[in-house]
Amino acid sequence: MADQGNDGAKVEQANGAAPAAAVENEIKAFIGGLAWAVTDEQLKEEFEKYGIVGANVTVNRYNGRSRGFGFVSFETEEGRQKAVDELHDKEVWGRQITVAPAKPRDPDAPRPRRGRGRGRGRGAPMDVDGAAPGAGGPSEESA
């Protein structure tokens, strides 16, 4: 995508991404309830008749598996509304899918922290029976 610089000349963005203003005004729909095997291409084919710009299935960043939802970008608001009207709560790919206008992400909203939380590996070690060692349970010495 090209953008205009201060001198009026067109400037190509280095990463090929759309300018921020274009991303904010994107007309997107959330597609939920997807079968795990649905690909970007299948999602695109299903929504082509509504005039789309692109489609993608959201995948888990660690294992590459589908998360069961995706997003479709439309050329017009009318195309998105027609897709919502015709496909919401319909069975596609053997599953009842949700089609709804996507809500823009609030850039100021706190993002949930993922990763090393209070999971296993922290705190006191556990015995086989689930009790902390020396917690007053039966031991081999007292038997």
Residue frames as a rotation matrix with the C-alpha (Angstrom) as fourth column:
MET 1
0.581 0.814 0.000 0.00
0.814 -0.581 0.000 0.00
0.000 0.000 -1.000 0.00
ALA 2
-0.450 -0.728 0.516 1.25
0.715 -0.641 -0.280 3.45
0.535 0.243 0.809 -0.75
ASP 3
0.463 0.492 -0.737 0.90
0.816 -0.561 0.139 6.55
-0.345 -0.666 -0.661 1.37
GLN 4
0.576 -0.273 0.771 1.73
0.388 -0.739 -0.551 10.15
0.720 0.616 -0.320 0.59
GLY 5
-0.193 -0.749 -0.634 4.76
0.979 -0.103 -0.176 11.71
0.067 -0.654 0.753 2.22
ASN 6
0.075 0.171 -0.982 5.08
0.523 -0.846 -0.107 15.36
-0.849 -0.505 -0.153 3.28
ASP 7
-0.681 -0.423 -0.598 6.20
-0.244 -0.639 0.729 16.40
-0.691 0.643 0.332 -0.21
GLY 8
0.221 0.889 -0.400 3.13
-0.810 -0.061 -0.584 14.84
-0.544 0.453 0.707 -1.84
ALA 9
-0.346 -0.399 -0.849 5.08
-0.814 0.578 0.060 11.92
0.467 0.712 -0.525 -3.34
LYS 10
0.761 0.624 -0.177 3.75
-0.481 0.727 0.490 8.43
0.434 -0.287 0.854 -2.82
VAL 11
-0.340 -0.841 0.422 5.65
-0.923 0.212 -0.321 6.49
0.181 -0.499 -0.848 -0.18
GLU 12
0.249 0.350 -0.903 5.54
-0.236 0.926 0.294 2.69
0.939 0.140 0.314 0.04
GLN 13
0.627 -0.032 0.778 5.36
-0.778 0.026 0.628 1.31
-0.041 -0.999 -0.009 3.57
ALA 14
-0.340 -0.933 -0.117 8.38
-0.932 0.351 -0.092 -0.85
0.127 0.078 -0.989 4.35
ASN 15
-0.779 0.020 0.626 6.44
-0.270 0.891 -0.364 -3.85
-0.565 -0.453 -0.689 5.72
GLY 16
-0.890 0.448 -0.082 3.70
0.050 0.277 0.960 -3.73
0.452 0.850 -0.269 3.09
ALA 17
-0.525 0.720 -0.454 1.07
0.803 0.241 -0.545 -3.14
-0.283 -0.651 -0.704 5.79
ALA 18
0.167 0.692 0.702 -1.88
0.735 -0.562 0.379 -0.86
0.657 0.453 -0.603 5.27
PRO 19
-0.659 -0.338 0.671 -1.66
-0.110 -0.840 -0.531 2.61
0.744 -0.424 0.517 6.80
ALA 20
-0.944 0.242 -0.226 -3.21
0.282 0.231 -0.931 2.86
-0.173 -0.942 -0.286 10.28
ALA 21
-0.527 0.791 -0.312 -6.21
-0.681 -0.612 -0.403 4.85
-0.509 0.000 0.861 9.01
ALA 22
-0.274 0.404 -0.873 -7.06
-0.772 0.449 0.450 2.10
0.574 0.797 0.189 6.52
VAL 23
-0.768 -0.051 -0.638 -6.96
0.237 0.903 -0.358 -0.57
0.595 -0.426 -0.682 9.23
GLU 24
-0.887 0.443 -0.128 -9.24
-0.025 -0.323 -0.946 1.46
-0.461 -0.836 0.298 11.53
ASN 25
-0.238 0.834 -0.498 -11.88
-0.854 -0.424 -0.303 1.80
-0.464 0.353 0.813 8.79
GLU 26
-0.910 -0.130 -0.393 -11.80
-0.321 0.821 0.472 -1.85
0.261 0.556 -0.789 7.75
ILE 27
0.102 0.986 0.130 -15.23
-0.987 0.083 0.140 -3.46
0.127 -0.142 0.982 7.44
LYS 28
-0.781 -0.515 -0.353 -14.84
-0.438 0.855 -0.278 -6.80
0.445 -0.063 -0.893 9.22
ALA 29
0.489 0.868 0.082 -17.04
-0.717 0.346 0.605 -9.61
0.497 -0.355 0.792 10.47
PHE 30
-0.498 -0.512 0.700 -16.30
-0.819 0.544 -0.185 -12.11
-0.286 -0.665 -0.690 13.22
ILE 31
0.241 0.518 -0.821 -16.95
-0.667 0.703 0.248 -15.71
0.705 0.488 0.515 12.17
GLY 32
-0.414 -0.362 0.835 -17.30
-0.896 0.322 -0.305 -18.08
-0.158 -0.875 -0.458 15.14
GLY 33
0.342 0.551 0.761 -18.03
-0.511 0.789 -0.341 -21.76
-0.789 -0.272 0.551 15.57
LEU 34
0.304 -0.280 -0.911 -15.80
-0.924 0.145 -0.353 -22.85
0.231 0.949 -0.215 12.69
ALA 35
0.995 -0.087 -0.041 -14.94
0.091 0.991 0.099 -26.49
0.032 -0.102 0.994 12.26
TRP 36
0.500 -0.864 -0.058 -11.30
-0.079 -0.112 0.991 -27.10
-0.862 -0.491 -0.124 13.25
ALA 37
-0.101 -0.578 0.810 -10.38
0.726 0.513 0.457 -28.17
-0.680 0.634 0.368 9.71
VAL 38
0.841 0.468 0.270 -11.60
0.525 -0.590 -0.613 -24.97
-0.128 0.657 -0.743 7.96
THR 39
-0.239 -0.967 0.087 -8.78
0.933 -0.204 0.298 -23.15
-0.270 0.153 0.951 6.15
ASP 40
-0.448 -0.014 -0.894 -8.34
-0.018 -1.000 0.024 -19.52
-0.894 0.027 0.448 5.13
GLU 41
-0.965 0.017 -0.262 -9.09
-0.263 -0.041 0.964 -20.50
0.006 0.999 0.044 1.54
GLN 42
-0.572 0.806 -0.153 -12.36
0.741 0.588 0.325 -22.30
0.352 0.073 -0.933 2.47
LEU 43
-0.126 0.494 -0.860 -13.46
0.696 -0.574 -0.432 -19.30
-0.707 -0.653 -0.272 4.54
LYS 44
-0.671 -0.201 -0.714 -12.68
-0.283 -0.820 0.497 -16.99
-0.685 0.536 0.493 1.63
GLU 45
-0.948 0.314 -0.050 -14.62
0.086 0.405 0.910 -19.20
0.305 0.859 -0.411 -0.83
GLU 46
-0.364 0.857 -0.365 -17.69
0.931 0.327 -0.160 -19.27
-0.018 -0.398 -0.917 1.44
PHE 47
0.155 0.405 -0.901 -17.83
0.543 -0.797 -0.265 -15.45
-0.825 -0.449 -0.343 1.71
GLU 48
-0.783 -0.582 0.218 -16.68
0.481 -0.344 0.807 -14.44
-0.395 0.736 0.550 -1.82
LYS 49
-0.306 0.738 0.602 -20.21
0.840 -0.088 0.536 -13.74
0.448 0.669 -0.593 -3.05
TYR 50
0.646 0.547 -0.533 -20.51
0.749 -0.590 0.302 -10.93
-0.149 -0.594 -0.791 -0.47
GLY 51
0.663 -0.451 0.597 -17.59
0.128 -0.718 -0.684 -8.95
0.737 0.531 -0.418 -1.90
ILE 52
0.899 -0.359 -0.253 -14.65
0.293 0.064 0.954 -9.59
-0.326 -0.931 0.162 0.39
VAL 53
0.616 -0.786 -0.049 -11.13
-0.731 -0.548 -0.406 -8.23
0.293 0.286 -0.912 0.57
GLY 54
-0.474 -0.803 -0.361 -9.69
-0.511 0.585 -0.631 -11.08
0.717 -0.115 -0.687 2.63
ALA 55
0.741 0.662 0.113 -10.41
-0.504 0.437 0.745 -13.86
0.444 -0.609 0.658 5.11
ASN 56
-0.387 -0.890 -0.243 -8.37
-0.464 0.416 -0.782 -15.58
0.797 -0.190 -0.573 7.79
VAL 57
0.704 0.458 -0.543 -8.88
0.183 0.622 0.761 -18.32
0.687 -0.635 0.354 10.36
THR 58
0.361 -0.563 0.743 -7.27
-0.866 -0.499 0.043 -17.48
0.347 -0.659 -0.667 13.70
VAL 59
0.517 -0.284 -0.807 -4.73
0.168 0.959 -0.229 -20.09
0.839 -0.017 0.544 14.79
ASN 60
0.952 -0.267 -0.149 -2.95
0.160 0.020 0.987 -20.85
-0.261 -0.963 0.062 18.02
ARG 61
0.685 -0.713 -0.145 0.48
-0.687 -0.567 -0.454 -19.26
0.242 0.411 -0.879 17.80
TYR 62
-0.045 -0.751 0.659 2.20
-0.855 0.370 0.364 -22.18
-0.517 -0.547 -0.658 19.54
ASN 63
-0.399 -0.106 0.911 0.83
0.070 0.987 0.146 -25.20
-0.914 0.122 -0.386 17.70
GLY 64
-0.921 -0.042 -0.386 -0.72
-0.355 -0.316 0.880 -23.71
-0.159 0.948 0.276 14.54
ARG 65
-0.675 0.733 0.082 -4.16
0.738 0.667 0.101 -25.27
0.019 0.129 -0.991 15.16
SER 66
-0.353 0.662 0.661 -7.38
0.149 -0.657 0.739 -23.39
0.924 0.359 0.133 14.46
ARG 67
-0.996 0.093 -0.005 -8.95
-0.018 -0.244 -0.970 -21.60
-0.091 -0.965 0.245 17.41
GLY 68
-0.471 0.869 0.155 -12.41
0.846 0.494 -0.200 -22.13
-0.250 0.037 -0.967 15.87
PHE 69
0.611 0.670 -0.421 -13.00
0.463 -0.735 -0.496 -18.56
-0.641 0.108 -0.760 14.72
GLY 70
-0.430 -0.742 0.514 -11.82
0.882 -0.225 0.413 -16.11
-0.191 0.631 0.752 12.10
PHE 71
-0.009 0.366 -0.930 -12.41
0.077 -0.928 -0.366 -12.75
-0.997 -0.074 -0.020 10.46
VAL 72
-0.060 0.069 0.996 -13.55
0.992 0.116 0.052 -11.66
-0.112 0.991 -0.076 7.01
SER 73
-0.532 -0.160 -0.831 -12.87
0.136 -0.985 0.103 -8.17
-0.836 -0.058 0.546 5.58
PHE 74
0.210 0.759 0.617 -15.52
0.859 0.158 -0.487 -6.77
-0.466 0.632 -0.619 3.25
GLU 75
-0.655 -0.363 0.662 -15.45
0.696 -0.632 0.342 -4.18
0.294 0.685 0.666 0.48
THR 76
-0.476 0.584 0.657 -18.72
-0.297 -0.810 0.505 -2.60
0.827 0.045 0.560 1.67
GLU 77
-0.786 0.320 0.529 -20.89
-0.558 0.002 -0.830 -2.36
-0.266 -0.948 0.177 4.76
GLU 78
0.225 0.934 -0.277 -23.79
-0.967 0.179 -0.180 -3.72
-0.118 0.308 0.944 2.67
GLY 79
0.073 -0.290 -0.954 -21.82
-0.474 0.832 -0.289 -6.87
0.878 0.473 -0.077 1.82
ARG 80
-0.910 -0.414 0.008 -21.04
-0.179 0.376 -0.909 -7.49
0.373 -0.829 -0.416 5.47
GLN 81
-0.485 0.791 0.372 -24.67
-0.753 -0.162 -0.637 -6.97
-0.444 -0.590 0.675 6.49
LYS 82
0.358 0.606 -0.710 -25.89
-0.880 0.473 -0.040 -9.35
0.312 0.639 0.703 3.78
ALA 83
-0.355 -0.577 -0.735 -23.43
-0.215 0.816 -0.537 -12.02
0.910 -0.033 -0.414 5.00
VAL 84
-0.938 0.064 0.340 -24.64
-0.339 0.033 -0.940 -11.53
-0.071 -0.997 -0.009 8.60
ASP 85
-0.112 0.994 -0.003 -28.29
-0.931 -0.106 -0.349 -11.76
-0.347 -0.036 0.937 7.52
GLU 86
0.475 0.351 -0.807 -27.80
-0.762 0.624 -0.176 -14.87
0.441 0.698 0.564 5.38
LEU 87
0.005 -0.598 -0.801 -25.18
-0.092 0.798 -0.596 -16.89
0.996 0.077 -0.051 7.30
HIS 88
-0.612 -0.235 0.755 -25.57
-0.734 -0.187 -0.653 -16.12
0.294 -0.954 -0.058 11.02
ASP 89
-0.240 0.439 0.866 -26.72
-0.686 0.555 -0.471 -19.25
-0.687 -0.707 0.168 12.89
LYS 90
0.693 0.396 -0.602 -26.65
-0.714 0.491 -0.499 -21.32
0.098 0.776 0.623 9.68
GLU 91
0.587 -0.491 0.644 -24.94
0.031 0.808 0.588 -24.69
-0.809 -0.325 0.490 9.38
VAL 92
0.753 -0.506 -0.421 -21.74
-0.571 -0.183 -0.801 -24.48
0.328 0.843 -0.427 7.36
TRP 93
-0.270 -0.894 -0.357 -18.97
-0.586 0.447 -0.675 -27.14
0.764 0.027 -0.645 7.37
GLY 94
-0.095 0.323 -0.942 -21.16
0.425 0.869 0.255 -29.25
0.900 -0.376 -0.220 9.64
ARG 95
-0.590 -0.137 -0.796 -21.27
0.801 -0.224 -0.555 -26.58
-0.102 -0.965 0.242 12.37
GLN 96
0.631 0.759 0.161 -23.67
0.755 -0.648 0.097 -23.75
0.178 0.061 -0.982 13.26
ILE 97
-0.426 -0.893 0.143 -21.60
0.854 -0.450 -0.262 -20.61
0.298 0.011 0.954 12.70
THR 98
0.418 0.413 -0.809 -21.83
0.638 -0.767 -0.062 -17.13
-0.647 -0.490 -0.584 14.17
VAL 99
-0.338 -0.468 0.816 -21.45
0.862 -0.502 0.069 -14.19
0.377 0.727 0.574 11.79
ALA 100
0.674 0.514 -0.531 -21.42
0.705 -0.663 0.252 -10.76
-0.223 -0.544 -0.809 13.43
PRO 101
0.721 -0.450 0.527 -19.85
-0.053 -0.795 -0.605 -7.37
0.691 0.408 -0.597 12.83
ALA 102
0.059 -0.797 -0.600 -16.37
0.856 0.350 -0.381 -7.41
0.514 -0.491 0.703 14.37
LYS 103
0.973 0.180 -0.146 -15.77
0.232 -0.771 0.594 -5.05
-0.006 -0.612 -0.791 17.27
PRO 104
0.399 -0.884 0.245 -12.54
-0.114 -0.313 -0.943 -3.07
0.910 0.348 -0.226 16.98
ARG 105
0.218 -0.447 -0.868 -9.97
0.891 0.453 -0.010 -3.85
0.398 -0.771 0.497 19.62
ASP 106
0.981 0.074 0.180 -9.54
-0.013 -0.899 0.437 -1.08
0.194 -0.431 -0.881 22.21
PRO 107
0.275 -0.960 -0.059 -5.82
0.208 0.119 -0.971 -0.24
0.939 0.255 0.233 22.08
ASP 108
-0.275 -0.363 0.890 -5.95
-0.702 -0.557 -0.444 1.07
0.657 -0.747 -0.101 25.67
ALA 109
0.765 0.613 0.199 -7.61
-0.592 0.548 0.591 -2.02
0.253 -0.570 0.782 27.13
PRO 110
-0.098 -0.827 0.554 -5.28
-0.893 0.319 0.318 -4.21
-0.440 -0.463 -0.770 29.21
ARG 111
0.170 0.050 -0.984 -4.33
-0.688 0.721 -0.082 -7.43
0.706 0.691 0.157 27.44
PRO 112
0.930 0.167 0.327 -4.51
-0.356 0.623 0.696 -10.65
-0.088 -0.764 0.639 29.47
ARG 113
-0.075 -0.997 0.028 -1.11
-0.992 0.078 0.103 -12.00
-0.104 -0.020 -0.994 30.44
ARG 114
0.911 0.279 -0.302 -0.41
-0.338 0.927 -0.163 -15.46
0.235 0.251 0.939 29.17
GLY 115
0.145 -0.921 -0.362 2.37
-0.272 0.315 -0.909 -17.81
0.951 0.230 -0.205 30.04
ARG 116
-0.501 -0.520 -0.692 4.17
0.442 0.534 -0.721 -18.39
0.744 -0.667 -0.037 33.27
GLY 117
0.122 0.634 0.764 1.50
-0.559 -0.592 0.581 -17.77
0.820 -0.498 0.282 35.86
ARG 118
-0.162 -0.095 0.982 0.66
-0.972 0.187 -0.142 -19.61
-0.170 -0.978 -0.123 39.00
GLY 119
0.623 0.399 -0.673 0.79
-0.598 0.797 -0.080 -23.02
0.504 0.453 0.735 37.41
ARG 120
0.940 -0.317 -0.123 2.74
0.338 0.828 0.448 -26.10
-0.040 -0.463 0.886 38.36
GLY 121
0.193 -0.965 0.179 6.37
0.755 0.029 -0.656 -25.68
0.627 0.261 0.734 39.21
ARG 122
-0.351 -0.263 0.899 5.83
-0.291 -0.882 -0.371 -22.90
0.890 -0.392 0.233 41.73
GLY 123
0.411 0.507 0.757 5.41
-0.847 -0.093 0.523 -23.15
0.336 -0.857 0.391 45.45
ALA 124
-0.150 -0.452 0.880 6.00
-0.804 0.574 0.158 -26.17
-0.576 -0.683 -0.449 47.65
PRO 125
-0.728 -0.129 -0.673 6.54
-0.549 0.699 0.459 -29.55
0.411 0.704 -0.580 45.98
MET 126
0.277 0.911 0.307 3.69
-0.959 0.244 0.140 -32.03
0.053 -0.333 0.941 46.29
ASP 127
-0.587 -0.338 0.736 3.79
-0.450 0.892 0.051 -35.63
-0.673 -0.301 -0.675 47.50
VAL 128
-0.973 0.221 -0.063 2.22
0.087 0.610 0.787 -38.39
0.212 0.761 -0.613 45.45
ASP 129
-0.355 0.895 -0.268 -1.01
0.933 0.323 -0.157 -38.07
-0.054 -0.306 -0.950 47.43
GLY 130
0.175 0.435 0.883 -1.21
0.598 -0.760 0.255 -34.33
0.782 0.484 -0.393 46.71
ALA 131
0.947 0.125 -0.295 -0.14
0.318 -0.485 0.815 -33.14
-0.041 -0.866 -0.499 50.15
ALA 132
0.522 -0.812 0.260 2.93
-0.590 -0.564 -0.577 -31.00
0.616 0.148 -0.774 50.77
PRO 133
0.018 -0.588 -0.809 5.81
0.371 0.755 -0.541 -32.98
0.928 -0.290 0.232 52.30
GLY 134
-0.849 -0.384 -0.363 5.75
0.435 -0.118 -0.893 -32.89
0.300 -0.916 0.267 56.10
ALA 135
-0.520 0.728 0.448 2.10
-0.525 -0.685 0.505 -31.81
0.674 0.028 0.738 56.17
GLY 136
-0.474 0.305 0.826 1.25
-0.828 0.167 -0.536 -34.25
-0.301 -0.938 0.173 58.92
GLY 137
0.530 0.661 -0.531 0.10
-0.805 0.589 -0.071 -37.14
0.266 0.465 0.844 56.76
PRO 138
0.870 -0.220 0.442 1.15
-0.031 0.869 0.493 -40.76
-0.493 -0.443 0.749 57.23
SER 139
0.340 -0.832 -0.438 4.81
-0.930 -0.228 -0.288 -41.41
0.140 0.505 -0.852 56.53
GLU 140
0.386 -0.274 -0.881 6.97
-0.138 0.927 -0.349 -44.49
0.912 0.256 0.320 56.15
GLU 141
-0.664 -0.730 0.166 8.69
-0.240 -0.002 -0.971 -43.76
0.709 -0.684 -0.174 59.48
SER 142
-0.480 0.540 0.692 5.46
-0.865 -0.158 -0.477 -43.90
-0.148 -0.827 0.542 61.50
ALA 143
0.455 0.708 -0.541 4.23
-0.794 0.597 0.115 -47.09
0.404 0.377 0.833 59.86
